Amino acid sequence: MSEPHFFGYGSLVNRATHGYDAAHPAAIDGWRRCWRHIAALDHAFLTAVPAPGHRINGLIAAVPGADWAALDEREMFYERIPAQDVDHPLERAAVEIYHAPEALNAPAEGLMPIHLSYLDVVVQGYLREFGEAGVADFFATTDGWEAPVLDDRAAPRYPRHQVLSRAERALSDHWIGRLGISLVALPEG
């Protein structure tokens, strides 16, 4: 039996944020992404939500020895479920997806900001895996852009932030501007 795989659709698409080397581009039918706002966090995070008729790109990666402990800890605000309708290059692979249904976490009282350092990591991953068209598709298949983006590039709050090239930063900035997303400065102090 082959090792189980996860389907990543946000920061897990960026291979630099994890050590799961047996990874492959993939897509899943019946899902979209959205920004989730919960009381336990001071920022928004991406989740996948069931959406019949939709499709999102991502990455599948093997979980060696079915040792989910580290990944489950990383994805502590999500539940892991079997994924169906995953299009990937492997013959037979059981794939699971992390998602955070609304009932799993107490909702925040309002919109929490999206950390730019987190968004940059996701954009970098999609650019490397799927090119600029993949980045455009990421923005088109993600809901919740009414939340503000907190510009934390100078002092990244996302724990797996990455160094981005000028072109990668410009790509994130382009989409923030194109979608009219509110960009707010990091509070001083």
C-alpha positions in Angstrom: 0.0 0.0 0.0 1.3 3.4 -0.9 1.8 6.2 1.7 -1.1 8.6 2.3 -0.9 12.1 0.8 -2.2 15.5 1.8 -3.7 18.0 -0.7 -2.3 21.4 0.0 -4.0 24.5 -1.4 -2.4 27.4 0.5 1.0 27.7 2.2 1.5 23.9 1.7 1.8 24.6 -2.0 5.1 26.4 -1.2 7.5 23.5 -0.9 9.9 25.7 1.1 7.4 25.7 4.0 7.6 21.9 4.6 9.9 18.9 4.2 7.5 16.6 2.3 9.7 16.0 -0.7 7.5 13.6 -2.6 5.2 16.3 -3.9 3.3 16.8 -7.2 1.0 19.4 -8.6 -2.6 18.4 -8.4 -6.2 19.7 -8.6 -9.4 18.9 -6.7 -12.9 19.2 -7.8 -15.8 20.4 -5.6 -13.8 23.0 -3.5 -12.9 26.7 -3.3 -10.7 28.5 -0.8 -11.8 31.2 1.6 -10.3 33.3 4.3 -11.6 32.1 7.7 -11.8 34.4 10.7 -11.8 32.8 14.2 -11.7 34.1 17.7 -8.6 32.1 18.6 -6.4 34.0 16.0 -5.7 37.6 15.4 -5.4 37.0 11.6 -7.3 35.3 8.9 -6.2 31.9 7.4 -7.0 30.0 4.3 -9.3 27.0 4.3 -11.0 25.0 1.6 -14.7 24.9 1.5 -17.0 22.5 -0.4 -18.2 24.1 -3.6 -19.8 21.9 -6.2 -18.8 22.8 -9.7 -15.6 24.4 -8.7 -11.9 23.3 -8.9 -8.8 24.4 -7.2 -5.1 23.7 -7.9 -2.7 22.6 -5.3 0.0 20.1 -4.4 -0.2 16.6 -3.1 2.6 15.2 -1.0 3.3 11.9 0.6 3.2 11.7 4.4 6.1 9.2 5.1 5.0 6.3 7.3 1.5 7.8 7.7 3.0 9.9 10.4 0.5 12.8 10.5 1.5 14.2 13.9 3.7 17.1 12.7 1.3 18.1 10.0 -1.8 17.8 12.3 0.0 20.1 14.7 0.8 22.6 12.0 -2.9 22.5 10.8 -4.4 22.5 14.4 -7.3 24.7 13.4 -8.4 22.3 10.7 -9.9 18.8 10.5 -8.4 16.3 8.1 -10.8 14.3 5.9 -10.5 12.0 2.9 -10.3 13.9 -0.3 -12.4 12.9 -3.3 -12.0 13.9 -7.0 -8.3 14.7 -6.8 -6.6 14.9 -10.2 -2.9 13.9 -9.7 -0.2 12.0 -11.6 0.1 9.1 -9.2 -1.6 5.7 -9.9 -3.0 5.0 -6.5 -2.7 7.4 -3.6 -5.1 8.0 -0.7 -5.3 11.8 -0.4 -6.6 13.8 2.6 -7.4 17.5 2.8 -7.4 19.8 5.8 -10.3 22.2 6.0 -11.8 24.3 8.8 -15.6 24.2 8.6 -17.3 27.1 10.3 -18.6 24.9 13.2 -15.0 23.8 14.1 -13.8 27.1 15.6 -15.6 29.9 17.3 -15.9 32.8 14.8 -14.2 36.1 15.3 -16.4 39.1 16.0 -15.3 40.8 12.7 -12.8 40.4 9.9 -9.3 39.7 10.9 -6.4 40.9 8.7 -4.6 38.7 6.3 -0.9 38.7 7.0 1.0 39.8 3.8 3.8 37.5 4.8 1.4 34.6 4.6 -0.2 35.7 1.4 3.3 36.2 -0.1 4.2 32.6 0.8 1.1 31.3 -1.0 1.7 33.5 -4.0 5.3 32.3 -4.2 4.2 28.7 -4.1 1.6 29.1 -6.8 4.0 31.0 -9.0 6.7 28.3 -8.7 4.2 25.4 -9.2 1.8 26.9 -11.8 3.3 30.1 -13.1 1.6 33.5 -13.3 -1.6 31.9 -14.6 -1.7 29.8 -11.4 -1.4 32.9 -9.3 -4.3 34.5 -11.1 -6.3 31.3 -10.6 -5.5 31.3 -6.9 -7.0 34.8 -6.5 -10.0 33.9 -8.7 -10.8 30.7 -6.7 -10.4 32.3 -3.3 -13.2 34.1 -1.5 -13.0 36.7 1.3 -10.9 39.4 -0.2 -12.9 42.0 1.7 -10.6 41.4 4.7 -7.7 43.9 4.9 -4.1 42.8 4.3 -1.7 43.7 7.1 1.7 44.7 5.6 4.0 42.8 7.8 6.8 42.3 5.3 9.3 44.3 7.4 8.5 42.2 10.5 6.9 39.0 9.2 4.3 37.5 11.6 3.8 34.3 9.5 6.1 31.7 11.1 7.0 30.1 7.8 7.6 33.3 5.9 10.0 33.2 3.0 12.4 35.6 1.3 10.7 36.8 -1.9 12.3 38.3 -5.0 11.3 41.8 -6.1 9.2 40.2 -8.9 7.4 37.9 -6.4 6.6 40.8 -4.1 5.4 42.8 -7.1 3.1 40.0 -8.1 1.4 40.0 -4.7 1.2 43.8 -4.8 -0.3 43.7 -8.3 -3.2 41.4 -7.2 -3.8 43.4 -4.0 -4.2 46.5 -6.1 -6.2 44.8 -8.9 -8.7 43.4 -6.5 -8.9 46.6 -4.5 -7.9 44.9 -1.3 -7.3 47.3 1.6 -3.6 47.3 2.6 -2.9 48.5 6.2 0.4 49.3 7.8 1.8 47.2 10.6 1.1 49.0 13.9 4.2 50.6 15.5 5.4 49.3 18.8 
